[in-house]
Amino acid sequence: MNEQVKLTAKDWASDQEVRWCPGCGDYAILKAVQRTMPDLDAALADTVFVSGIGCSSRFPYYMASYGFHTLHGRACAVATGVKLANPELDVWIITGDGDALSIGGNHTMHLLRRNLDCQILLFNNEIYGLTKGQYSPTSRVGTRSPSTPYGSVDRPAMPASFALGAGARFVARGIDVNKALPDIFKAAHAHKGAAFIEIYQNCIVYNDDVFAPFTDRSVANEKQLWLAPGEKMLFAKGERGIGFDVATKTLKVVAGDSDEVLVHDPKNRAMALLLSEMPADIFPVALGVIYEDPAPTFEAAVMAQNAAASEGKSTDMQALLEKGQSWQVTKEPRRD
């Protein structure tokens, strides 16, 4: 028996020309995924990337594995069918803030609450890039775009909070060009169930530097809180941390050497929600694995139910068709 050849990042790259705008954050995410797959010992033939419509949804073309480029907002529905048809497949869903939270919001919600075993990578650039810069469900109040020339008045959706509210058992955040992104992908893949990852992705053409207030190198230490299970919630090189105000039941910023600094427990859903909604003007942005609490998967329950329902029953299709009552249809003369 021949030993399996260890794949490299190049083996995961297809022969298709990558067609994103120069400088787009999607390039960095693509490379991060291609670098991650060999570390997972994933097989090309057992891996499927499913996408909807949008800039991010070109992703399956650039992976050498199997893939589906589906309809707008329908990636989660197609991925559910793929996983139920063959639970052994490793399913990755590639979607954007508009694709997953607007026309596809209903499908995203139900996949998360069902807990299908898959990885959902939501590229969040807070804009509709493919259709020339209209505001999206995550665009901030005041965003000027072709569809909101006087500024958006919508209260934006918060992907991580949405996922928690829908019942997701794994919620994480990353940044397109950050070196920690592959580690987040590995954690998501190790999780059995629906793993939801919001990736802050820069759209250099229609929403350039919208995340710069916390991604720019000059402020990254001050404005990024990288979470790790069992470790204190420290940022600003350990000089500050996150505490909890018992009186107001809200989070607060405390000195890094304070006894009030919280320790990250990824199973604490209430805390995860607070972390995902910290106001960016006062707090750092929570990144890494925010919440993880495994539960039985949807496809496992379906397979078990099907097995129980068919136990001891005939699998002869002809016998099943002939079982029970039957009728013979004859043509009789018409009587006027």
N, C-alpha and C positions, 0 to 999 in steps of 0.2 A: 504494500500500500504506500503510495507516494505521499510525502508530507505536503500539507497545504502551504502554498507559497504565500509569504507575508506581503500583503498589498501595501502600496505607498499612496501618498496624496495624489500623485500623478495618475495612478490607476483609477482613481475615483473621478478624475476630470474627463469629460466627454471630448469629442473632437469638434464640438460646435463653437463658433465664435461667440464670445460673451458680448452681448449687446446692451450694456447699460451706459449711462452718461459717464464720461471721464470724471473720476473723483467721487462717484456714487458710493455710499456706504455698503451697498449690496456686494461689491467686490470683496470687501473684507470679511463679510459673513460667509460668502461662498468659500473663500479660502479656509476660514476657520472650520467649517463643516468638513471640507475635504481633508484637512489635517487631522480631524477628530476620528473619522471613520476607521482608519487603520488601527488606532489605539483601542477601538472597540472590538477588534477582530471581526468586523462585520463582513459579510459576503455580498458581492454585487448582485448575485441572483436572488438573494433573500431580502433585499432592501428596496423599498418603494418610496418615492417622493411624490406627494400629491399637492397640487397648488390650485388656486382659483384664478382670478384675473387681477392684474396689476403689475407694476414693475417687478416686485418680488416673485411673482408667479412664473417668471421665465426660468426660475431655478431648476426645475427638473431637466430641462434641456442640457444643462451644464454638468449634470451628474451622470456617470457612466452606468449607473444602476437602472432599474425600472422606474417609470414615472408616469404620472397623469397630469396633464394641464387641462383642468376642468372648467366649469362655468363660474361666473362671478358669484362668490359667496358660497359655493357648493363643495369646496374642498373637504370639509368635515363630513359631509354626507357620503361622498365617494369613498373617503378613507374608511368610514365605518363599514361600508360594503366590502372593501378590500380585506379588512381585518376579520370580518365574520366569515368570509369565503375561505380565507387561509390564515388562521390565527398565528401561524409560525412566522409570518412575514414581519419584518421590522418596518413600521410605517412612520414616516415623517411628513408632517403637514407644513407647507410653506404658505404664509398668508400675510396680508398687510392690514393696517389699521382700518382702512375702508372696507376691504374684502371681508374681514372677519367680524367687524363690529357694526357694519351698516346692513347691506343686503344679506350678509351671512351671519348676522348676530344670532339668529334663532338656531341655526345649525351648530354654531360654536357653543352656545349655552348647553344644548342637549348632549353634545359629545362630552363636555366636561362633567355634567351631572351623572352621565352614564358611566364615566370612568373607563373609556376605551383605552387600551394600552397602546399609546403612541406618543410622539413628541410633536408639539405645536410650536413652531417658530413664528411669532408675530413681529414682522418688521414695522416698527412704528416711526414714521417720519412726520406725522401730524399733517399730512396733506395728501391729495390725490395727485400723484406725480405722473402716472401714465396718461391721464386725460387732461394734462396741462394746468395743474395747480389749483383745482377747486378745493375748498375747505373740506375736511373729513370729520368723522365723529370725534377724533381726538384733538382737532385744532383748537387752539386757545381762544378765549373770548377776545375779540378785537382783531382776529386774523383777517387780513385783507387778501382777497383772492378774486378770480373772475366771477365766482358765484356769490361772493360777499364783498362787493366793492367798498362798502362803508364799514366793514368790520363785522366779524361773526358775533352774534349775540347768543349762540348756543353755549350751554354749559358742557364742556367736553367730557367724553367718557374716559375712564381711567382703566386701561386694560387689565392691570394686575388686580384691582379691586373688583372688576367685572368677573374675572375668573374665580376669585374667592367667593363672590356672591353666587356664582353658578354651581358651586360645589367642587371646584378643582381640588385635587389632593396634592398637587405639586405646582408651585408658582415661583418663578424666578425672573430676575431682570439682568440684562447685560447691555453693553455698549458695542456698537459695530466694530470699532477699531481697538477695543481693549483686549489685552493678551489673556485675560481670564475667561474669555468667551468659550474656548474649547472645554475648560473645566466645568462650566455650567452645562454644556451639552452632554458631557460624560455623566454628570449627576442626574440629568433628566433621563438619559438612556437607562441608567441603572434602576431608576424608579419604575415599578410595575404599576401602570395605570396612566392616565392622561397627564402628561407633563407639559405645562404651559410656560413658555419663555417669551417675555416681552423684550425686544431688542431695540434700543434707541438707535435709529438709523438716519444718518444725515442725507437729506435731499439737496444736493448742491445747487440745483437749478431753481426750484420753486420754494424751498424753505431752508435755505442755507444757514447753518449755525444756530438753529432754533434751540439746540441743546447745549450750546457753548457755555451758558452760565454755570453748568456743572461738569461738562466734558473737557473744556479747555484745560490744557496742562497747568496754566497759571492758577487755576482755582480747584483743580481736581481733588487735592488733599483736603481742602476745606469743605467741599460740597459733595463728596461721595462717601457713603457708608457701606463698606463691603462686609456682608454678614457671613459668619461661619458658625456652625452648630457648636454650642458649648463655650463660645468665646464672647468676651465683652463687646458691646456695641460701641466701638471707639472710632473716631475719625480725627482729622487734622493732626495726623502723626501721633495719635494717642493723647493729644492735649485736651480733647473734648469727647464727651460721650452722650448717649441717650439714656435719660431716666424717665420715671413715671411720676406724674403729679397725682397723688391719691385724691386730693380735694376736688380737682377738676376732671379726673379720669382721662387725662390727656398726656401725651409725651412732652418732654422738655429737654433742653440741652443743659448738661451739667459738666463740671470739670472732669477731666480724664482720670484723675486720681480719687474721685469721689466714690464713696460706698454705694451711691445711688445708681451707678452705671449698671444697666441691665445686661444680663447674659442671654444670648440668642438661643431660644428654644424653637426650632422650626415646626414643632407640633402645636404651638400656641396660635390658634387661628385668630383669636381676638387681637393679639399683638400683631400678627401678620397684617391684619386689615389696617391697624393704626400706622404701621410702618409704610404700607403701600400708599397711604394718603397723607403723608407728612407734607405740609406746605413748603414748597421749594424756596420760598423767600426767607424762611426762618430756619429750616432744617436742611440737612444733606439729603441726597436722594438714596434710598435704600436699594442696594444692588446685591447680586448673588442669589442664593436660594432663600427666599423669604418664608416659604411654607412648604412642609412636606409631612404628610401623614398617610401612608399607604392604606388602601382598602381593596377588597375584591374587585376584579375587573369585569367589565360588561361582557366581553366575549367569552370569558371563562364561565360565567353564569349561563349564557346562551348555549354553549357547547354542553354543559352539564344537563341542562333542561332537555335538550334534544336527545342526548344519550338515554336519559331516563324515560322519555316519551316513546322511544323506539325499542326499548329493551323487551326482548321476547316476541317481537312482532315480525311478521313476514316482510322481507324486502323484495319479494317477487312482484314486479310491477303489473304483470299480466294478471296474476291472481288477485291483486288489489282492484284492478279494473273490473274483474268479473264477479267480485264479491257483492253480495246483497241483491236487491231487486234489479231486474233488467226489463227493458221494453223493446218490442219489435214494432217499427213504424212501417205501415203499409199504405199504399196509395189506393183509395177507394173512389169509385165514380162520384162525381159531384152531383148533389141533389138540389135542384132549384126549387 
